[in-house]
Structure formats: C-alpha cells, structure tokens
Amino acid sequence: MITSIAITNFKLYKERTVFDGLKNINILTGINGRGKSTLLHTLLLPKQSLLVSQYSDNLLLNGDYIKLGNAIDVRNNTTPRSVPVSFEYMTEDTSLSLDFTADSDTSQKLPLASINGKEYLPDSMPLRNFAPKDANGTNVSNVLSRITYISAERIGPKLQYTPAPNDNGMDSVGEFAPSILYLHSNDAFDSDSIDSLADIFPGVSPNGRSVNDLANYWMSRMFDETDVKAQYIEEVNAYTLLYRTTDPQKTVKPTNMGFGYSYALPIIVAGLTAKDGDILVIENPEAHLHPMAQSALGRFIVWLSNIRKIQFFIETHSEHMVNSMRVMAKREILDARNCSILFFDTQYAHYAEKIDMDQDGHLSSWPRGFFDQEEIDLDTLL
C-alpha cells in the first residue's frame, strides 16, 4: 500500500509537496482546480507509460489514461527548465523516487533522469528490477503497475461493447465491463466475505457467491431490484448486456436504461474482480447517480477494503460518499483509521488539508467550502 506521495515541479506543485498518511481509502475532495487530479496523475502517468514495458524509460504525457499535452503544460510555469519533474512514492517498508527531464517545451514525453537519486542509464537494469524491494519482496514500481483507473467520463449505454484484450482489466471509460463480467461471472467469493454483507445491509443477502451474483446484489442496492447479465456475440466478437428490473420476465437493453447503470457497473465489476494489492483510482463515482445510489457505492468501497487488500483513491464532490464512510465508521464496519480525507483549497500552503475522522464518524474540522453550500443556502432561505 502506498502511504505517501511527494510531488516537485509538476503543474501547480512547484516546491516539494508531500501527501502522507495515505490509507486504504483515500477521499480527495474540495474546490475545483486545486490539485486533486494532479495528485492522481502522479499515479496514472507511471501506469500509463513507464510501467507499460519494464524497459520503457519515458513518462508519456498522452496515452490511454490521460492526455496532458507537452512538457511546458506539466512543468511548473515558474520553475527553470533545468529542474526535473519529480515523483516520490513510499510504502510501509520502502520508497521510490523518480526524476524526469522536462527541458523541452514541446516534448510529449519526459525522459527518466534518475531513480532514487542515482543517474538512470538506458543500458542499466529495468526499473522494475532496479527499484528497492519491500519486506515482501515487492518493489514500489510493481505496486504502481497494479493500478486500475475509472475516469469521470465513462461510456454511456450501448448495444455492443468491445472485448477486453487478454483480460487485462478494466479500461478507464468502462468499455470492457461487460466482457470482464462475462469472463469472471462464475468466480466465487469466500463465505466470510458474503457473511460480512449482513452487517452492511441487514436482512438482505445475495443469491449466491459468484461475481455475477455480487454484481446483481450491489446494483440492486443502488437501484431498484436489478439483474444484469453479460453475453458474448461470437459472430461480431462483441459483448452485450441484458437487464431485468421491475418485471423479472422482461429483459431490457442498456440503451433503455438510465445512464446511472452504465456509469456504476464498471466500478462494481472492477472492484469485484480486483485482487489483493491492487489500487483503484476512481474519479467522480457519483456521476449520474441518485444520492441513495451514491451512499450504497460508498458502502461497496468500504466492504471491498475490508475483505481484500485493495487501496482506493476516490476523487469526489459528493457529500453522500463522504457521509457513507462516516456512517460505516459509526456502525463499526469501517475502521476510521483506514480512511483519509484530503480537502483541497488555496487557503492551505500545500493546497490540501487532512481531515481526520473518528470512530463515531465525527470529522476533525469542517473548513469553509467543505460541503457547506447546503447550509449556506438554507441559511439564506430561512
């Protein structure tokens, strides 16, 4: 698990800025344009480029995950060209620091300059082997390669979906959700994981232990009773989805369902198929979702973090997601020590302030701009 990230000379972070105390669940919230996405980019860029191949030695600024433009767009605009862009990652046992040359304004890739302060030579050992290993024999670069990213702009309802290549996991827009659901449909969860759902939704149990059973269970907690099934169409090498909702005898195509279903399913499928040690980065999980569904999705994240060693980085503007975590702590389903809330605003020297949560769901502070707009509006109305 990544416990700390430091950023230097990357976009708005001119001086070395450290985000420490990272936990199993990390909630990034706050004012728009204050650095939330930039922090996530320090995770996504290595996954997108440097670690695609163990022999790659460039940070690709434009790829399948994110498109950031040229070096001049990512280098802090008040820093000399000679200063490298630097990322540092710490786990419980070890650390990895990467410096990238950013002296060419028009370059769309930043060459790797040094690893842990030592000059990187193209003929040296690949990064995955060069980086120090932790007590379990895993180096930090391999941890970064375990990232799955679900972007804010996910794919809407379609009649047919593209297969996931080589079962490589979820793509950023959720196009591969049907094929991954189909391929892992019968994978089973252990009994303890299933039993723990009784604490989250008392009296409501899934119909089985498979990934498909659990997908239906969680979709049903977010919407009306839902049954979703993925099917493979061999003739066109594509996948489709069929839903059953209020009428169990009638199937409904995705294009006749609300956008919320299409936006929620990739998160559910990515979570259910994640493995111990994976990192899930999710932008705006609340998109197109009713507050009830947003709260249920928060519970889903808590449940997964309890039963598997998965680390979450959640960028959200939803108070319902945050309140869901607080309720889970109050009900002693979430250990509050495993949740970190970062509030981003320019009022702070390093653009973000850590808000602690106790086991009763109380927050250590409630700064201006932190989900206070409803109170401001009600004060005006009353």
Secondary structure, 3 states (H helix, E strand, C coil): CEEEEEEECECCECCCEEECCCCCEEEEEECCCCCHHHHHHHHHHHHHHHCCCCCCCEEECECCCCECCCHHHHECCCCCCCCCEEEEEEECCCEEEEEECCCCCCCCEEEEEEECCEECCCCCCCHHHHCCECCCCCEHHHHHCCEEEECCCCCCCCCCECCCHHHCCCCCCCCCHHHHHHHCCCCECCHHHHHCHHHHCCCCCCCCCEHHHHHHHHHHHHCCCCEEEEEEEHHHCEEEEEEECCCCCCCECHHHCCHHHHHHHHHHHHHHCCCCCCEEEEECCCCCCCHHHHHHHHHHHHHHHHHCCCEEEEECCCHHHHHHHHHHHHCCCCCHHHEEEEEECCCCCCCEEEECECCCCCECCCCCCCCCHHHHHHHHHC
